Amino acid sequence: QKEVEQDPGPLSVPEGAIVSLNCTYSNSAFQYFMWYRQYSRKGPELLMYTYSSGNKEDGRFTAQVDKSSKYISLFIRDSQPSDSATYLCAMRDGGATNKLIFGTGTLLAVQP
Amino acid sequence: DADVTQTPRNRITKTGKRIMLECSQTKGHDRMYWYRQDPGLGLRLIYYSFDVKDINKGEISDGYSVSRQAQAKFSLSLESAIPNQTALYFCATSGPTDTQYFGPGTRLTVL
């Protein structure tokens, strides 16, 4: 079993829809959770970063962490064609190594 | 100018050849990383370095070696390339926090 599981998609939604992207994980030591966005032929860029459980909002993006269920989510409100990309979750424990474990990524297409 | 640059951006080579991928960063970070990305497998860590004198293996280091020539430069070598090393390779940097900044990637094809 992989430490981090993520549905690869593809996920296709109409413009304006609410998008929900999810990851599950097995390592209860994970404390830091991130979402990266990767456009085609580009490197991943950090979108959201959260520590421990709870919600974090940034514009149209909301990240949720439920450590009791080992489940994290990224919500995108009023989705736009420019949101079309691969979304990767990443996480790590509280150690000093800063080694991230990535999900495989979900390919999102927002149709105009 | 980009904070993290990788050269070359694309490379096609033959089995058995030695290949070097280079990474440079202008962010002043001490920590640098090499990942490979494969469809269905996500990003996997090959090597990482926390300073010029510190090199550590990641989860898939076999067949690869690295050199940290300076704080800003971290190169990845494939001593004898094989077809299953065909992948997208990313360099990343970070400070002491979690935010890793990625380069644009190198697409490597081994025939």
Backbone of each chain as ProteinMPNN parsed JSONL, in Angstrom:
{"seq_chain_A": "QKEVEQDPGPLSVPEGAIVSLNCTYSNSAFQYFMWYRQYSRKGPELLMYTYSSGNKEDGRFTAQVDKSSKYISLFIRDSQPSDSATYLCAMRDGGATNKLIFGTGTLLAVQP", "coords_chain_A": {"N_chain_A": [[0.847, -1.198, 0.0], [0.539, 2.196, -0.886], [1.955, 5.067, 0.749], [0.617, 7.447, 0.374], [-2.41, 8.032, -1.196], [-4.014, 8.911, -4.202], [-6.563, 9.797, -6.372], [-6.131, 9.438, -9.791], [-7.696, 10.617, -11.735], [-8.784, 11.308, -15.124], [-10.459, 14.365, -14.16], [-13.215, 16.061, -15.176], [-14.859, 19.1, -15.417], [-17.495, 21.573, -15.667], [-17.001, 25.069, -16.36], [-17.091, 27.232, -13.565], [-17.978, 25.378, -11.738], [-17.832, 23.7, -8.512], [-14.951, 22.201, -7.366], [-13.684, 19.226, -6.008], [-10.899, 17.789, -4.639], [-8.988, 15.031, -3.511], [-6.981, 13.282, -1.056], [-5.784, 10.358, 0.549], [-4.033, 8.996, 3.357], [-1.616, 6.9, 5.039], [0.245, 7.103, 7.064], [0.367, 8.029, 10.281], [2.05, 9.862, 11.387], [2.365, 12.042, 9.778], [2.28, 15.537, 9.556], [2.364, 17.926, 8.206], [0.884, 19.366, 5.417], [0.441, 19.707, 1.961], [-0.64, 21.223, -1.099], [0.143, 21.043, -4.457], [0.208, 22.599, -7.65], [0.418, 21.678, -11.002], [1.084, 22.692, -14.127], [0.861, 21.663, -17.564], [3.906, 20.503, -18.843], [5.398, 21.968, -17.045], [7.041, 22.746, -13.892], [5.976, 21.61, -10.602], [4.079, 23.878, -8.53], [3.735, 25.444, -5.394], [0.58, 25.532, -3.902], [-1.183, 25.466, -1.671], [-0.707, 25.295, 1.868], [-0.811, 23.547, 4.863], [-0.891, 23.003, 8.399], [-1.259, 20.311, 10.544], [-4.603, 19.441, 11.642], [-7.614, 20.911, 10.247], [-8.952, 23.837, 8.514], [-7.973, 25.844, 5.688], [-8.121, 28.821, 3.937], [-7.758, 30.411, 0.781], [-8.466, 32.767, -1.278], [-10.168, 31.452, -3.986], [-9.625, 28.922, -3.22], [-9.697, 26.217, -0.902], [-8.226, 24.394, 1.635], [-8.499, 21.367, 3.368], [-7.895, 19.422, 6.257], [-8.198, 16.348, 7.76], [-7.113, 14.723, 10.275], [-7.907, 12.603, 11.858], [-9.242, 10.908, 10.196], [-7.326, 10.539, 8.326], [-7.212, 12.045, 5.907], [-7.19, 14.37, 3.295], [-8.285, 17.355, 1.648], [-8.822, 19.416, -1.233], [-10.575, 22.191, -2.198], [-11.972, 23.877, -4.918], [-13.49, 26.77, -5.717], [-15.889, 28.237, -8.001], [-14.662, 27.381, -10.472], [-12.208, 27.825, -13.048], [-11.196, 27.836, -16.523], [-8.44, 28.235, -16.508], [-7.656, 26.891, -14.276], [-7.202, 24.35, -15.023], [-5.141, 21.674, -14.742], [-2.643, 19.491, -13.278], [-3.086, 18.34, -10.015], [-1.274, 17.91, -7.138], [-1.043, 16.258, -4.093], [0.911, 16.571, -1.114], [2.922, 15.583, 1.649], [4.415, 15.522, 4.943], [6.271, 14.291, 7.819], [6.983, 15.463, 11.183], [9.728, 15.64, 11.362], [13.222, 16.646, 10.894], [14.078, 16.296, 8.318], [12.582, 17.179, 6.168], [11.535, 15.766, 4.029], [9.328, 15.197, 1.46], [6.354, 13.366, 0.788], [4.683, 12.487, -2.047], [1.431, 12.436, -3.572], [0.053, 10.769, -6.482], [-1.091, 12.581, -8.149], [-3.87, 14.421, -9.538], [-5.489, 14.855, -12.53], [-7.041, 17.661, -13.717], [-9.592, 19.053, -15.681], [-11.112, 21.948, -16.723], [-13.897, 22.849, -18.31], [-14.723, 25.331, -20.681]], "CA_chain_A": [[0.0, 0.0, 0.0], [1.276, 3.442, -0.916], [1.72, 5.931, 1.903], [-0.338, 8.489, -0.011], [-3.235, 7.608, -2.319], [-4.724, 10.019, -4.84], [-7.232, 9.38, -7.593], [-5.459, 10.135, -10.892], [-8.623, 11.248, -12.662], [-9.013, 12.748, -15.165], [-11.688, 14.937, -13.678], [-13.643, 17.105, -16.097], [-15.983, 19.85, -14.85], [-17.786, 22.81, -16.411], [-16.569, 26.319, -15.743], [-17.974, 27.684, -12.491], [-18.287, 24.286, -10.807], [-16.981, 23.485, -7.339], [-14.123, 21.006, -7.558], [-13.167, 18.614, -4.786], [-9.768, 16.884, -4.878], [-8.76, 14.372, -2.229], [-5.898, 12.316, -0.835], [-5.763, 9.64, 1.818], [-2.674, 8.604, 3.707], [-1.588, 5.844, 6.046], [1.226, 7.391, 8.105], [-0.221, 8.943, 11.26], [3.064, 10.846, 11.787], [2.326, 13.212, 8.893], [1.744, 16.712, 10.218], [2.364, 19.065, 7.292], [0.16, 18.947, 4.229], [0.544, 20.685, 0.91], [-1.167, 20.994, -2.434], [0.895, 21.653, -5.539], [-0.436, 22.64, -8.959], [1.405, 21.484, -12.06], [0.61, 22.853, -15.487], [1.531, 20.792, -18.522], [5.281, 20.847, -19.208], [5.956, 22.879, -16.051], [7.287, 22.159, -12.587], [4.924, 21.867, -9.611], [4.181, 25.096, -7.742], [2.971, 25.323, -4.165], [-0.71, 26.217, -3.923], [-1.7, 25.582, -0.315], [0.118, 24.623, 2.882], [-1.494, 23.528, 6.154], [-0.259, 22.229, 9.462], [-2.189, 19.553, 11.383], [-5.995, 19.411, 11.18], [-8.309, 22.182, 10.112], [-9.186, 24.407, 7.191], [-7.255, 27.055, 5.309], [-8.735, 29.369, 2.738], [-6.977, 31.411, 0.052], [-9.224, 33.088, -2.473], [-11.134, 30.424, -4.386], [-9.091, 27.624, -2.803], [-9.783, 25.845, 0.507], [-7.611, 23.117, 1.973], [-9.002, 20.761, 4.606], [-7.154, 18.269, 6.757], [-8.853, 15.579, 8.809], [-6.1, 13.748, 10.668], [-8.533, 11.414, 12.445], [-9.595, 10.028, 9.073], [-6.166, 10.515, 7.423], [-7.864, 12.456, 4.661], [-7.074, 15.794, 3.028], [-9.063, 17.78, 0.491], [-8.658, 20.755, -1.798], [-11.78, 22.637, -2.882], [-11.807, 25.029, -5.802], [-14.802, 27.362, -6.014], [-15.967, 29.005, -9.248], [-13.507, 26.917, -11.232], [-11.924, 28.508, -14.294], [-10.347, 27.043, -17.438], [-7.031, 28.374, -16.119], [-7.373, 25.936, -13.196], [-6.899, 23.048, -15.628], [-3.761, 21.313, -14.383], [-2.56, 18.34, -12.379], [-2.973, 18.762, -8.623], [-0.553, 16.908, -6.366], [-0.947, 16.46, -2.657], [2.214, 16.199, -0.561], [2.887, 15.65, 3.105], [5.606, 15.041, 5.626], [6.164, 14.224, 9.272], [7.548, 16.625, 11.847], [11.176, 15.539, 11.484], [14.03, 17.719, 10.307], [14.556, 15.984, 6.975], [11.805, 17.911, 5.162], [11.259, 14.925, 2.868], [7.91, 15.173, 1.141], [5.779, 12.218, 0.104], [3.688, 13.025, -2.962], [0.445, 11.625, -4.254], [0.353, 10.627, -7.907], [-1.65, 13.712, -8.885], [-5.173, 14.322, -10.201], [-5.582, 15.73, -13.697], [-8.302, 18.39, -13.742], [-9.896, 19.849, -16.868], [-12.285, 22.799, -16.54], [-14.381, 23.13, -19.665], [-15.388, 26.648, -20.785]], "C_chain_A": [[0.88, 1.244, 0.0], [0.972, 4.25, 0.32], [0.671, 6.983, 1.617], [-1.083, 8.012, -1.263], [-4.004, 8.802, -2.86], [-5.311, 9.509, -6.142], [-6.625, 10.14, -8.769], [-6.382, 10.884, -11.832], [-8.522, 10.592, -14.036], [-10.398, 13.142, -14.665], [-12.032, 16.108, -14.598], [-14.891, 17.773, -15.536], [-16.264, 21.061, -15.72], [-17.281, 24.026, -15.644], [-17.591, 26.772, -14.704], [-18.295, 26.625, -11.462], [-17.37, 24.337, -9.584], [-16.261, 22.151, -7.532], [-13.638, 20.518, -6.198], [-12.092, 17.596, -5.159], [-9.339, 16.306, -3.532], [-7.531, 13.476, -2.235], [-6.141, 11.62, 0.493], [-4.327, 9.211, 2.09], [-2.719, 7.611, 4.85], [-0.679, 6.167, 7.227], [0.683, 8.438, 9.077], [0.777, 10.002, 11.735], [3.051, 12.095, 10.893], [1.64, 14.376, 9.611], [1.603, 17.909, 9.284], [1.808, 18.593, 5.955], [0.157, 20.075, 3.199], [-0.22, 20.25, -0.332], [-0.297, 21.77, -3.432], [0.046, 21.591, -6.811], [0.655, 22.53, -10.014], [0.737, 21.632, -13.419], [1.438, 21.972, -16.409], [2.912, 21.351, -18.887], [5.918, 21.88, -18.274], [6.263, 22.114, -14.77], [6.132, 22.439, -11.631], [5.173, 23.179, -8.87], [3.261, 24.963, -6.533], [1.711, 26.166, -4.226], [-1.212, 26.486, -2.506], [-0.81, 24.787, 0.635], [-0.616, 24.7, 4.217], [-0.723, 22.662, 7.137], [-1.353, 21.608, 10.325], [-3.61, 19.647, 10.832], [-6.57, 20.818, 11.052], [-8.448, 22.615, 8.67], [-8.294, 25.61, 6.968], [-7.822, 27.527, 3.983], [-7.815, 30.411, 2.12], [-7.694, 31.69, -1.26], [-10.244, 32.011, -2.791], [-10.74, 29.029, -3.886], [-9.238, 27.428, -1.294], [-9.148, 24.483, 0.684], [-8.161, 22.644, 3.305], [-8.147, 19.567, 4.967], [-7.95, 17.626, 7.872], [-7.893, 14.469, 9.222], [-6.732, 12.494, 11.256], [-8.898, 10.405, 11.373], [-8.429, 9.846, 8.109], [-6.608, 10.878, 6.005], [-7.672, 13.949, 4.491], [-7.802, 16.121, 1.728], [-8.636, 19.164, 0.05], [-9.939, 21.063, -2.551], [-11.45, 23.869, -3.722], [-13.21, 25.537, -6.123], [-14.725, 28.128, -7.329], [-14.783, 28.65, -10.163], [-13.427, 27.608, -12.594], [-11.112, 27.615, -15.223], [-8.865, 27.124, -17.081], [-6.654, 27.492, -14.93], [-7.044, 24.552, -13.74], [-5.419, 22.733, -15.456], [-3.808, 19.979, -13.639], [-2.317, 18.859, -10.972], [-2.368, 17.609, -7.807], [-0.651, 17.237, -4.884], [0.438, 16.0, -2.201], [2.145, 16.361, 0.949], [4.189, 15.146, 3.694], [5.347, 14.983, 7.126], [6.844, 15.449, 9.881], [9.051, 16.61, 11.992], [11.897, 16.631, 10.731], [14.406, 17.472, 8.851], [13.804, 16.731, 5.876], [11.536, 17.092, 3.906], [9.765, 14.829, 2.655], [7.545, 13.856, 0.461], [4.621, 12.75, -0.731], [2.646, 11.978, -3.341], [0.763, 11.609, -5.739], [-0.189, 11.781, -8.739], [-2.994, 13.402, -9.509], [-5.202, 15.327, -11.332], [-6.972, 16.342, -13.769], [-8.43, 19.161, -15.044], [-11.181, 20.624, -16.61], [-12.711, 23.262, -17.925], [-15.094, 24.481, -19.726], [-16.81, 26.502, -21.303]], "O_chain_A": [[1.834, 1.347, 0.771], [-0.116, 4.152, 0.886], [-0.084, 7.373, 2.509], [-0.465, 7.637, -2.259], [-4.568, 9.596, -2.106], [-4.621, 8.858, -6.927], [-6.604, 11.371, -8.752], [-5.926, 11.695, -12.638], [-8.2, 9.406, -14.108], [-11.358, 12.375, -14.736], [-11.233, 17.028, -14.773], [-15.869, 17.098, -15.215], [-15.379, 21.532, -16.433], [-17.154, 23.995, -14.42], [-18.798, 26.704, -14.933], [-18.838, 26.944, -10.405], [-16.291, 24.93, -9.615], [-16.875, 21.123, -7.819], [-13.235, 21.312, -5.348], [-12.352, 16.655, -5.909], [-9.328, 17.015, -2.525], [-7.103, 12.981, -3.278], [-6.643, 12.223, 1.442], [-3.516, 9.081, 1.173], [-3.728, 7.492, 5.546], [-0.82, 5.563, 8.29], [0.557, 9.61, 8.72], [0.384, 10.948, 12.419], [3.674, 13.1, 11.236], [0.566, 14.221, 10.193], [0.805, 18.809, 9.546], [2.211, 17.555, 5.43], [-0.095, 21.236, 3.524], [-0.417, 19.06, -0.575], [-0.043, 22.965, -3.277], [-0.727, 20.656, -7.017], [1.685, 23.199, -9.932], [-0.077, 20.797, -13.813], [2.561, 21.585, -16.086], [3.05, 22.534, -19.2], [6.857, 22.578, -18.657], [5.81, 20.985, -14.582], [5.387, 23.399, -11.826], [6.317, 23.551, -8.612], [2.153, 24.437, -6.635], [1.754, 27.351, -4.554], [-1.617, 27.604, -2.185], [-0.241, 23.759, 0.27], [-1.0, 25.784, 4.656], [-0.01, 21.731, 6.763], [-2.264, 22.3, 10.781], [-3.784, 19.914, 9.643], [-6.083, 21.772, 11.658], [-8.116, 21.882, 7.738], [-7.906, 26.304, 7.907], [-7.983, 26.754, 3.039], [-7.176, 31.193, 2.825], [-7.551, 30.946, -2.231], [-11.093, 31.69, -1.959], [-11.467, 28.063, -4.118], [-8.95, 28.329, -0.506], [-9.483, 23.532, -0.022], [-8.275, 23.42, 4.254], [-7.726, 18.799, 4.102], [-8.334, 18.298, 8.829], [-7.858, 13.406, 8.603], [-6.145, 11.417, 11.161], [-8.869, 9.197, 11.607], [-8.537, 9.067, 7.162], [-6.405, 10.127, 5.051], [-7.947, 14.722, 5.408], [-7.921, 15.284, 0.834], [-8.155, 19.974, 0.844], [-10.35, 20.306, -3.431], [-10.742, 24.774, -3.282], [-14.016, 24.827, -6.724], [-13.662, 28.604, -7.728], [-14.012, 29.52, -10.568], [-14.445, 27.931, -13.205], [-10.408, 26.721, -14.753], [-8.117, 26.178, -17.327], [-5.474, 27.357, -14.608], [-6.645, 23.671, -12.978], [-4.557, 23.447, -15.968], [-4.879, 19.419, -13.406], [-1.454, 19.709, -10.754], [-2.887, 16.493, -7.796], [-0.373, 18.363, -4.471], [1.056, 15.142, -2.833], [1.389, 17.188, 1.459], [4.96, 14.442, 3.042], [4.37, 15.53, 7.637], [7.234, 16.367, 9.159], [9.611, 17.471, 12.671], [11.287, 17.434, 10.025], [14.992, 18.345, 8.211], [14.327, 16.901, 4.775], [11.33, 17.657, 2.832], [9.022, 14.429, 3.551], [8.314, 13.308, -0.328], [3.699, 13.379, -0.209], [2.945, 10.787, -3.42], [1.636, 12.342, -6.204], [0.198, 11.951, -9.896], [-3.244, 12.282, -9.954], [-4.967, 16.517, -11.119], [-7.967, 15.625, -13.871], [-7.495, 19.842, -15.465], [-12.219, 20.032, -16.314], [-11.98, 23.973, -18.614], [-15.976, 24.749, -18.91], [-17.517, 27.498, -21.454]]}, "seq_chain_B": "DADVTQTPRNRITKTGKRIMLECSQTKGHDRMYWYRQDPGLGLRLIYYSFDVKDINKGEISDGYSVSRQAQAKFSLSLESAIPNQTALYFCATSGPTDTQYFGPGTRLTVL", "coords_chain_B": {"N_chain_B": [[14.071, 36.41, -14.443], [14.139, 32.856, -14.006], [13.901, 31.256, -10.799], [14.807, 28.708, -10.278], [16.644, 26.796, -12.366], [16.988, 24.398, -14.972], [19.071, 22.332, -16.901], [19.802, 20.024, -19.551], [16.631, 20.919, -21.149], [15.326, 19.057, -22.585], [16.267, 15.744, -23.504], [17.546, 13.208, -25.494], [18.866, 10.048, -25.45], [21.087, 7.188, -25.711], [20.999, 3.758, -24.622], [23.328, 2.935, -22.1], [24.859, 5.205, -22.237], [26.497, 7.978, -20.581], [24.951, 10.446, -18.672], [24.402, 13.804, -17.696], [22.452, 15.865, -15.687], [21.713, 19.199, -14.981], [21.293, 21.603, -12.356], [20.486, 24.795, -11.214], [20.146, 27.398, -8.793], [18.786, 30.495, -7.667], [17.796, 31.286, -5.302], [19.069, 31.259, -2.922], [18.883, 29.131, -1.189], [19.726, 26.445, 1.042], [18.996, 23.779, 0.821], [18.599, 21.198, -1.527], [17.065, 19.17, -4.068], [16.521, 16.179, -5.994], [14.087, 14.825, -8.101], [12.203, 12.267, -9.759], [9.567, 11.96, -12.133], [6.958, 9.906, -13.006], [4.31, 8.624, -15.014], [1.457, 7.738, -13.194], [2.944, 7.109, -10.985], [3.766, 9.33, -9.686], [5.766, 11.877, -8.025], [8.999, 10.995, -7.156], [11.605, 10.794, -4.811], [15.01, 11.12, -5.518], [17.692, 11.9, -4.755], [18.897, 14.026, -2.094], [20.14, 17.091, -0.693], [21.411, 18.869, 2.001], [23.33, 20.728, 2.499], [26.466, 21.842, 1.071], [28.247, 19.859, 1.81], [26.706, 17.719, 2.417], [25.049, 14.911, 1.42], [22.355, 12.872, 0.558], [20.682, 9.748, 0.126], [17.641, 9.193, -1.617], [14.441, 7.62, -2.074], [14.779, 6.174, -4.441], [17.528, 5.784, -5.435], [19.275, 4.085, -6.774], [21.371, 3.572, -9.565], [21.789, 6.19, -10.049], [23.757, 9.158, -9.46], [24.945, 12.024, -7.599], [26.144, 15.422, -7.467], [27.134, 18.089, -5.484], [28.053, 20.99, -6.311], [28.249, 23.574, -5.47], [26.594, 25.918, -3.286], [24.524, 26.765, -4.863], [24.287, 24.951, -6.934], [23.456, 21.779, -8.181], [23.904, 18.669, -9.4], [22.747, 15.894, -11.322], [23.604, 12.619, -12.172], [23.495, 10.0, -14.555], [25.109, 7.163, -14.739], [25.252, 5.024, -16.529], [22.976, 4.967, -18.699], [19.677, 3.558, -18.803], [16.727, 2.199, -20.425], [14.479, 2.235, -18.614], [14.9, 4.482, -17.144], [13.846, 6.55, -18.439], [12.047, 9.406, -18.098], [10.482, 12.257, -16.465], [12.451, 14.676, -15.022], [12.924, 16.491, -12.065], [14.343, 19.232, -10.375], [14.511, 20.648, -7.137], [14.336, 23.208, -4.608], [14.709, 24.304, -1.218], [14.235, 26.272, 1.763], [14.617, 26.077, 5.34], [11.946, 25.548, 5.891], [8.891, 23.935, 4.671], [8.324, 24.622, 2.045], [8.933, 23.769, -1.122], [10.598, 24.689, -4.022], [10.236, 24.233, -7.394], [12.083, 23.399, -10.368], [11.78, 23.758, -13.989], [11.9, 21.271, -15.13], [13.359, 18.357, -16.734], [13.042, 16.548, -19.596], [13.79, 13.32, -20.156], [14.74, 10.86, -22.418], [15.563, 7.56, -22.888], [16.863, 5.498, -25.206]], "CA_chain_B": [[14.739, 35.109, -14.594], [13.602, 31.812, -13.151], [14.664, 31.03, -9.58], [15.417, 27.377, -10.376], [16.801, 26.453, -13.771], [17.482, 23.054, -15.251], [19.555, 22.094, -18.263], [18.973, 20.514, -20.648], [15.185, 20.772, -20.934], [14.989, 17.787, -23.241], [17.47, 15.003, -23.904], [17.357, 11.847, -25.974], [20.163, 9.385, -25.436], [21.036, 5.741, -25.947], [21.352, 2.883, -23.505], [24.744, 2.822, -21.804], [25.521, 6.502, -22.242], [26.508, 8.747, -19.336], [24.17, 11.674, -18.809], [24.374, 14.687, -16.538], [21.427, 16.902, -15.649], [22.22, 20.245, -14.092], [20.309, 22.453, -11.696], [21.017, 25.995, -10.556], [19.095, 28.174, -8.133], [19.183, 31.841, -7.23], [16.988, 31.609, -4.127], [19.907, 31.268, -1.724], [18.519, 28.01, -0.324], [20.734, 25.422, 1.309], [18.503, 22.441, 0.544], [18.268, 20.92, -2.918], [16.477, 17.831, -4.238], [16.231, 15.665, -7.321], [12.953, 13.917, -8.196], [11.728, 11.853, -11.071], [8.117, 11.846, -12.205], [6.487, 8.914, -13.967], [2.847, 8.505, -15.005], [0.922, 6.75, -12.261], [3.822, 6.916, -9.818], [3.986, 10.612, -9.028], [7.124, 12.359, -7.829], [9.781, 10.169, -6.226], [12.855, 11.447, -4.45], [16.205, 10.362, -5.905], [18.728, 12.34, -3.817], [18.734, 15.369, -1.559], [21.352, 17.655, -0.103], [21.058, 19.958, 2.897], [24.351, 21.734, 2.263], [27.462, 21.393, 0.106], [28.94, 18.654, 2.284], [25.7, 16.761, 2.86], [24.341, 14.243, 0.324], [21.577, 11.765, 1.103], [19.898, 8.989, -0.838], [16.201, 9.166, -1.495], [13.836, 6.29, -2.162], [15.112, 5.461, -5.678], [18.842, 6.296, -5.818], [20.058, 3.125, -7.567], [21.569, 3.951, -10.962], [21.998, 7.639, -10.106], [24.679, 9.784, -8.519], [24.785, 13.477, -7.589], [27.269, 16.244, -7.037], [26.748, 19.429, -5.056], [29.274, 21.723, -6.63], [28.193, 24.835, -4.734], [25.282, 26.054, -2.678], [23.51, 27.024, -5.874], [24.354, 23.995, -8.047], [23.262, 20.379, -7.788], [23.765, 17.943, -10.659], [22.34, 14.484, -11.253], [24.235, 11.844, -13.233], [23.157, 8.625, -14.836], [26.399, 6.666, -15.197], [25.014, 4.177, -17.694], [21.52, 5.104, -18.809], [18.868, 2.423, -19.257], [15.408, 2.698, -20.861], [13.494, 2.528, -17.557], [15.191, 5.783, -16.568], [13.08, 7.518, -19.208], [11.131, 10.05, -17.155], [10.62, 13.694, -16.293], [13.28, 14.899, -13.837], [12.777, 17.816, -11.48], [15.158, 19.714, -9.288], [13.769, 21.538, -6.245], [15.122, 23.794, -3.52], [13.918, 24.827, -0.104], [14.869, 26.698, 2.985], [14.313, 25.143, 6.43], [10.518, 25.226, 5.92], [8.49, 22.904, 3.729], [8.044, 25.061, 0.689], [9.936, 23.388, -2.104], [10.423, 25.377, -5.295], [10.65, 23.304, -8.435], [12.503, 23.849, -11.675], [10.833, 23.452, -15.069], [11.976, 19.855, -15.49], [14.106, 17.835, -17.887], [12.434, 15.327, -20.156], [14.854, 12.423, -20.598], [14.346, 9.636, -23.11], [16.678, 6.627, -23.091], [16.443, 4.526, -26.247]], "C_chain_B": [[14.172, 34.127, -13.589], [14.507, 31.595, -11.951], [15.415, 29.702, -9.616], [15.47, 27.014, -11.861], [17.4, 25.072, -13.917], [17.953, 22.993, -16.704], [20.025, 20.666, -18.396], [17.488, 20.388, -20.322], [14.677, 19.47, -21.547], [16.276, 17.091, -23.641], [17.047, 13.61, -24.345], [18.736, 11.209, -26.033], [19.983, 7.886, -25.629], [21.448, 4.977, -24.694], [22.865, 2.803, -23.346], [25.488, 4.142, -21.752], [25.488, 7.142, -20.85], [25.825, 10.083, -19.582], [24.279, 12.496, -17.535], [23.276, 15.719, -16.713], [21.85, 17.925, -14.611], [21.082, 21.114, -13.555], [21.026, 23.613, -11.021], [19.872, 26.763, -9.934], [19.656, 29.5, -7.635], [18.433, 32.254, -5.974], [17.82, 31.648, -2.841], [19.597, 30.153, -0.753], [19.686, 27.044, -0.131], [20.298, 24.042, 0.816], [18.127, 22.292, -0.926], [17.906, 19.45, -3.076], [16.433, 17.47, -5.725], [15.098, 14.644, -7.227], [12.844, 13.402, -9.624], [10.216, 11.678, -11.001], [7.763, 10.897, -13.327], [4.975, 8.85, -13.898], [2.399, 7.414, -14.043], [1.752, 6.533, -11.019], [4.12, 8.226, -9.095], [5.447, 10.999, -8.964], [7.834, 11.484, -6.804], [11.164, 10.77, -6.05], [14.046, 10.556, -4.79], [17.345, 10.634, -4.919], [18.335, 13.7, -3.268], [19.987, 15.786, -0.818], [20.957, 18.84, 0.758], [22.131, 21.039, 2.954], [25.432, 21.097, 1.395], [28.125, 20.09, 0.528], [27.982, 17.553, 2.694], [24.932, 16.221, 1.665], [23.631, 13.036, 0.917], [20.797, 11.068, -0.003], [18.423, 9.148, -0.549], [15.694, 7.751, -1.673], [14.249, 5.505, -3.4], [16.474, 5.909, -6.205], [19.658, 5.348, -6.704], [20.136, 3.56, -9.021], [21.828, 5.424, -11.156], [23.118, 8.04, -9.149], [24.49, 11.29, -8.621], [26.076, 14.131, -7.154], [26.74, 17.612, -6.664], [27.993, 20.291, -5.18], [29.39, 23.028, -5.848], [26.814, 24.916, -4.118], [24.199, 26.136, -3.751], [23.435, 25.958, -6.96], [24.313, 22.556, -7.544], [23.014, 19.599, -9.067], [23.469, 16.475, -10.401], [22.975, 13.758, -12.434], [23.643, 10.445, -13.328], [24.411, 8.031, -15.465], [26.282, 5.823, -16.457], [23.503, 4.084, -17.873], [20.858, 3.832, -19.331], [17.463, 2.918, -19.567], [14.434, 2.994, -19.729], [13.854, 3.77, -16.745], [14.586, 6.91, -17.408], [12.005, 8.104, -18.294], [11.304, 11.561, -17.253], [11.371, 13.91, -14.977], [13.14, 16.34, -13.364], [13.796, 18.035, -10.382], [14.287, 20.635, -8.437], [14.709, 22.078, -5.179], [14.179, 24.206, -2.398], [14.823, 25.404, 0.955], [14.523, 25.708, 4.074], [12.834, 24.76, 6.503], [10.198, 24.254, 4.796], [8.375, 23.354, 2.296], [9.198, 24.697, -0.232], [9.591, 24.056, -3.432], [11.036, 24.516, -6.384], [11.142, 24.031, -9.68], [11.514, 23.403, -12.741], [10.897, 22.009, -15.553], [12.856, 19.571, -16.692], [13.424, 16.556, -18.345], [13.533, 14.477, -20.757], [14.269, 11.177, -21.225], [15.592, 8.801, -23.357], [16.213, 5.541, -24.062], [17.173, 3.198, -26.1]], "O_chain_B": [[13.778, 34.495, -12.482], [15.727, 31.728, -12.053], [16.509, 29.578, -9.065], [14.434, 26.939, -12.522], [18.21, 24.634, -13.1], [17.312, 23.532, -17.606], [20.598, 20.125, -17.45], [17.134, 19.796, -19.302], [13.713, 18.874, -21.067], [17.244, 17.727, -24.058], [16.29, 12.925, -23.657], [19.665, 11.778, -26.607], [18.861, 7.386, -25.702], [22.153, 5.496, -23.829], [23.594, 2.626, -24.322], [26.623, 4.199, -21.277], [24.586, 6.889, -20.052], [26.09, 10.76, -20.575], [24.252, 11.954, -16.43], [23.179, 16.369, -17.755], [22.285, 17.579, -13.513], [20.063, 21.323, -14.212], [22.039, 23.43, -10.346], [18.762, 26.785, -10.468], [20.818, 29.61, -7.244], [18.427, 33.43, -5.611], [17.313, 32.033, -1.787], [20.009, 30.22, 0.406], [20.516, 26.855, -1.021], [21.137, 23.227, 0.434], [17.435, 23.136, -1.497], [18.374, 18.595, -2.323], [16.323, 18.339, -6.59], [15.129, 13.73, -6.403], [13.331, 14.025, -10.567], [9.659, 11.304, -9.969], [8.213, 11.062, -14.461], [4.406, 9.007, -12.818], [2.911, 6.295, -14.082], [1.319, 5.846, -10.094], [4.674, 8.213, -7.995], [6.267, 10.516, -9.745], [7.32, 11.262, -5.708], [11.804, 11.196, -7.011], [14.091, 9.388, -4.403], [17.893, 9.707, -4.323], [17.554, 14.432, -3.876], [20.782, 14.956, -0.378], [20.241, 19.728, 0.295], [21.865, 22.151, 3.411], [25.318, 19.928, 1.025], [28.524, 19.297, -0.325], [28.407, 16.548, 3.264], [24.243, 16.971, 0.973], [24.219, 12.271, 1.682], [20.314, 11.703, -0.94], [18.003, 9.228, 0.606], [16.429, 6.79, -1.449], [14.09, 4.284, -3.424], [16.554, 6.377, -7.34], [20.635, 5.774, -7.32], [19.121, 3.877, -9.642], [22.06, 5.877, -12.277], [23.389, 7.355, -8.162], [23.942, 11.785, -9.606], [26.963, 13.509, -6.569], [25.991, 18.228, -7.423], [28.855, 20.322, -4.301], [30.49, 23.521, -5.598], [25.957, 24.077, -4.395], [23.09, 25.635, -3.563], [22.58, 26.057, -7.841], [25.03, 22.174, -6.619], [22.02, 19.838, -9.753], [23.888, 15.901, -9.396], [22.893, 14.227, -13.569], [23.335, 9.804, -12.324], [24.744, 8.359, -16.603], [27.127, 5.907, -17.348], [22.842, 3.235, -17.275], [21.405, 3.129, -20.181], [17.04, 3.945, -19.035], [13.629, 3.916, -19.853], [13.182, 4.079, -15.76], [14.794, 8.087, -17.115], [11.156, 7.376, -17.78], [12.137, 12.072, -18.001], [10.97, 13.385, -13.939], [13.226, 17.282, -14.153], [14.074, 17.149, -9.573], [13.417, 21.327, -8.966], [15.746, 21.481, -4.886], [12.989, 24.427, -2.622], [16.008, 25.079, 1.04], [14.161, 24.574, 3.76], [12.497, 23.747, 7.116], [11.082, 23.805, 4.067], [8.333, 22.511, 1.4], [10.294, 25.248, -0.13], [8.454, 23.998, -3.901], [12.2, 24.123, -6.306], [10.682, 25.127, -10.004], [10.52, 22.745, -12.432], [10.031, 21.574, -16.311], [13.069, 20.428, -17.549], [13.256, 15.61, -17.576], [14.144, 14.862, -21.755], [13.41, 10.517, -20.64], [16.557, 9.272, -23.958], [15.296, 4.774, -23.772], [16.944, 2.277, -26.883]]}, "name": "protein", "num_of_chains": 2, "seq": "QKEVEQDPGPLSVPEGAIVSLNCTYSNSAFQYFMWYRQYSRKGPELLMYTYSSGNKEDGRFTAQVDKSSKYISLFIRDSQPSDSATYLCAMRDGGATNKLIFGTGTLLAVQPDADVTQTPRNRITKTGKRIMLECSQTKGHDRMYWYRQDPGLGLRLIYYSFDVKDINKGEISDGYSVSRQAQAKFSLSLESAIPNQTALYFCATSGPTDTQYFGPGTRLTVL"}
